[in-house]
């Protein structure tokens, strides 16, 4: 998943409105199935709908719901977001309807629609198929890596459909600005425990055994320099680099045991 570049214009709050999309199918309890977020200035619709429709519907109903997100996105591009919302509010069927709109101030629309989705939509947890476990960093660096099956996550977080989940993946919240802009402060980040192959050039989660609290864990780019010898290669330098030039990078001694590479960074969740 590529890094997102945020322009100056995206840092200015914009006036927006959001509403929830509800499914009220016969014989079933009402379900919130998604979030529609209207950028009033550009008349663009940002939306995210659930994908576990087989858990709340059957047959034709499930098939129709599965096509709904693509259908709404296409109609929004054709008719305009404001017009589409007005049409939906006037003519929604009993089976699918909208909640009342709520005003909201938005800086990053992609992040906001995903935050609203996580806040309002509860989906079926399918471990390592649609959801990954979220742990505190202390747990991720200890019990999780030692024996994940006996460690309860703080929650299961739904991930993008194209992420390609594996059972050695987990989610943790990263604090600090040393890896901005690629990893914003407070981001939910996906990691893969261990690092397969060369670490050189990769972003890794590092534990500093000599620190405590918020300073104990950091994400850094791992750099390794080697020289050719008669026996093969000798590592001459290991460096942990910050992406933000305002924050320090540092070299590690060859015998340094204070720092432990816990996991490999995969992506920031949108």
N, C-alpha and C positions, 0 to 999 in steps of 0.2 A: 504494500500500500504506500504510494508516494507521499512525501512530506507536503503539507499544505502551506502555501505562501499567503500571508494575510497583508493586504495593502492598508495604507493609512485610512482610506475611506471606510474600510471594514471596522476600524476601531471607533468610529463615531456611532453612538446609539441611534437606532432608527425606530420610528413608530410602527408597531405591528399588532396584529390580532391573531389569536389562535382559537380553534375549537376542536372538540373531540368528535371522532366519527364512531358511531355506536351501531352495533348489530343487535336487533331485537327479533330473533327468529321464533316462529311458532313452537311452543313446547319447550323452549329453553330460556334461561335467564338472560337479561341484557348483558352484553359484553362490549367493553371499549376496545375497538380494533385499530385505532390509529389517531394521529395528530395531524391537523392541517394548520400551517402557519403562513399568514399572509403578510408579505412585504408591501405595505401600502404605498410606499414611494415608487417602487418599480413595478408594482402590480404583478409580482411573481408569487407563486405558491410553492412552499416548501412542505413536503409531506413525508411521513413515515408510517407505514402500516405493518401490522403483524403478519407472520407467515405460517403460523401453526393452525390454519383454519380447519384441519382435520380433527382438531380437538374441540371445536365449538360448532361444527356444522357437518353435514353429510351430503353426498350426491351432488346435485346441481347447485345447491346453496354454497357448498365448499368451493366448487369450481368458479362460480361467479365472484365470490369474495377474493379468491386467489388472483383474479385478473383486475381487481378494482384499483390497485395502486397505479398500474400502468395506464389504465383507462382515465383516471382522474388527472394524471400528469399530462396526457395527450390533450384532453379537453381544456385544461388550464392554458396550455400553449396556444390552442386554437381560439378560444373565446375570451381569454384574459382571466386572471385569478379572481378578481372581484365579481365578475359576471358569473363565473362558475359557482362561487360560494352562494351568491344570491339565488341562483337556480336551484341549488341543492337545498337551501333553506325553504324554498317555496314548494318544491316538488319531491322531496325525499319520500320514499315509500315507508310503510310501517316497519319493514324489515331493516332498513338502513336509514339512519337519521343523524343530524348534527346537534351538538350541544350549543348553548348560547356562546357567542363570541366573547372573548376576554382580551382586554388591551394588555400589551406587554412591550417593554423596551428591549431591543435586541441589538447586539453588536455583531455577533457571528451567527448567521441564520442556520447554517448546517449544525453547529454545536447546539444551538437553542432547540431546534426541532428534535434532536436526539435526546437532549436533557428532558424535554417535555414528555417525550415518548417513555423514557425510563421512569418518569414520575407518575404517569397516568395509566400506562398500559402494562397489565400483568399477563405474561405468556406462559405456556407450558415449558418448564425447565427440562431440557434434554441435554444432560451433561456431555460435553465435548462434541455435541452435534450442532446445537444452536447456542449453547451457553458455556461460558468459562467461569471457574471459581475465582472470586476476588479474595485476596488475603492481605493482611497487614504485611509490611516488608519484613518485620521480625519473624513472623510465622513462615513467610515464603523462604527466608534464608535458613530456617531451621527445620521445624517439624515437617513442613510441606515437602522439602527436597529429600528428607530422610524417609518419610513414610506418608505419602499423600493420602493413602486410602483411610488413614485413621485421623486425619486432620479435617475438621469441619470449616468450610469457608465462611466468611462474613456474609456473603451473598453469591448468587449466580447471576452473571451479567450476560445479556443477549449480545451477540457479536454480529458484524456484517456477514451476509450470506456467503461472500466469496473469500472469507479469511482462510479456510482450510484448517479446521481445528484438529488438535492432537492432544493426547492425554498428558503430555509433558508441558502443556501451556497453562499459564495462570495470568491473572490481572492484578495489578497493584497501582496505587495512587502515588505519583511522583511529585514531590514538592521541591521547589527551587527553580532558579532561572539560568543555571549554568549551561543547559542544553537548548535554550531558546535560539531560534524560533521553531526548531523541529519538534521539541517537546516542551510545550507551554507549562508553566507552573500550575500544579493541581491536576494534571492530566491523568486520565485512566489509561494505563499502558499495558499492552500484552507482552508477555515474556515467555521464552522457552527455556526450561531449566537445562543447565549445562550448555556447552558450546561445542558443536560437532565440527571438526576440521580446524583450520587456522582461525585464530581470533583476530588477526591483523586487519585493521580497518573497520571492525564491527563495533556497534554500540553494545555495551554490556552493563549489567547491574553489578555493582561492586560493593562489597561489605568491608568497612574499615573497622577492624577489631579493636583499634585503639581509641575509637570515638564512641560517643553515646548519643541517644536521642535522635534528633533529626539529622545529625551529622554522620550517623553510622552507615547510611546507605547513600549511594550516588550512582548516576548513570554517566558513563564516560565512553569516549571512543578509544579503543585499545590499539596501540601502535607498537609494533615489534620490529627491531632492526637486527639483521643477522649478517655474519661474515662467513665466507667459504673457508673451510679448513680441510686438511687431508682426510679427516674422519667424516666430513659432511658439512654441517652448518653449526655455528655457535651463535647463540643469541647474545647480542652485545648491548641492547637497550630495550627497555619496556617503558612505555609512556602512556599515561591516562590523560586524555585531552578533553577539555571543555569545548563545546561548539560556540558558546558565547564568549567573545574575546575579553569581556569585562571580568571573567572569572578565571582563576588559575588552572593550569595543567601541571602535571608533575611526573618526574621519572621515578621508577621503582628500582631498588637494589635487586640484583639477581637472587639474593637469598631472602628477599622480603616475604615475611609470612603474615604481616599485619593485614594485607589486602587479599580478599578472596573474591574471585569472579563467581557470582551466584547463578547468573542466567544471561541469556542473549535477548536483547530488545527486538521485538517483532514490529510493533506499530503503536501509534496513539489511536485510541478509539475515538471516532468522530462524535 
